[in-house]
Amino acid sequence: MNMKKNSNQLLLNFILAFAGFSIPMGLFLSLIFLSVWKGIILGIISGLLFAGVCIAFIAYIATRKEKLKERYGIMEQAFYDGGASYIKDKISIGGWMYLFEDRLCFLSHMINVDVGEIVIPYQDIASVSKGSKWRRIAIHTKDGKCGEFVVNEAEEWIEVLQNKIN
């Protein structure tokens, strides 16, 4: 992905993290302090801090994507990659997804309950579609299994994967 698209995606992620944390936190703190203004101010401050930490973590993980490949013994170059989370039994497992010439590969980072590698050769993929929720892609294999991944630019991932399996 290009630099402008990455910075737009980081900004969107920052806004989503900020709003998703500051609004409920502001409401909660308004009730705790019995002051709407204190709740709003503290909600904004806590939302900015939370979103900043989230974006810093995303940026850090992006700098480590090549080290992640080395840890799993993968030396070849991916033609497409990005941060992703694999949804397993309603638990999100964070990591990085790579598309190589012959397969999709998801590598989880070490800060997870379940650490591992998911490899799906393109010849085993029956279809790729939008997932059950926003920003998710669903990968259906020929043996009837389905896995969902949360990614930025889900439509672009779907398009790239459909081109590879067709």
Secondary structure in CASP SS format (residue, H / E / C, confidence):
PFRMAT SS
TARGET T0000
AUTHOR 0000-0000-0000
METHOD secondary structure of the structure
MODEL  1
M C 1.00
N C 1.00
M H 1.00
K H 1.00
K H 1.00
N H 1.00
S H 1.00
N H 1.00
Q H 1.00
L H 1.00
L H 1.00
L H 1.00
N H 1.00
F H 1.00
I H 1.00
L H 1.00
A H 1.00
F H 1.00
A H 1.00
G H 1.00
F H 1.00
S H 1.00
I H 1.00
P H 1.00
M H 1.00
G H 1.00
L H 1.00
F H 1.00
L H 1.00
S H 1.00
L H 1.00
I H 1.00
F H 1.00
L C 1.00
S C 1.00
V H 1.00
W H 1.00
K H 1.00
G H 1.00
I H 1.00
I H 1.00
L H 1.00
G H 1.00
I H 1.00
I H 1.00
S H 1.00
G H 1.00
L H 1.00
L H 1.00
F H 1.00
A H 1.00
G H 1.00
V H 1.00
C H 1.00
I H 1.00
A H 1.00
F H 1.00
I H 1.00
A H 1.00
Y H 1.00
I H 1.00
A H 1.00
T H 1.00
R C 1.00
K H 1.00
E H 1.00
K H 1.00
L H 1.00
K H 1.00
E H 1.00
R H 1.00
Y C 1.00
G C 1.00
I C 1.00
M C 1.00
E C 1.00
Q C 1.00
A C 1.00
F C 1.00
Y E 1.00
D E 1.00
G E 1.00
G E 1.00
A E 1.00
S E 1.00
Y E 1.00
I E 1.00
K E 1.00
D C 1.00
K C 1.00
I E 1.00
S E 1.00
I E 1.00
G E 1.00
G E 1.00
W E 1.00
M E 1.00
Y E 1.00
L E 1.00
F C 1.00
E C 1.00
D C 1.00
R E 1.00
L E 1.00
C E 1.00
F E 1.00
L E 1.00
S E 1.00
H C 1.00
M C 1.00
I C 1.00
N C 1.00
V C 1.00
D C 1.00
V C 1.00
G C 1.00
E E 1.00
I E 1.00
V E 1.00
I E 1.00
P E 1.00
Y H 1.00
Q H 1.00
D H 1.00
I E 1.00
A E 1.00
S E 1.00
V E 1.00
S E 1.00
K E 1.00
G C 1.00
S C 1.00
K C 1.00
W C 1.00
R C 1.00
R E 1.00
I E 1.00
A E 1.00
I E 1.00
H E 1.00
T E 1.00
K C 1.00
D C 1.00
G C 1.00
K C 1.00
C E 1.00
G E 1.00
E E 1.00
F E 1.00
V E 1.00
V E 1.00
N C 1.00
E C 1.00
A H 1.00
E H 1.00
E H 1.00
W H 1.00
I H 1.00
E H 1.00
V H 1.00
L H 1.00
Q H 1.00
N H 1.00
K H 1.00
I H 1.00
N C 1.00
END
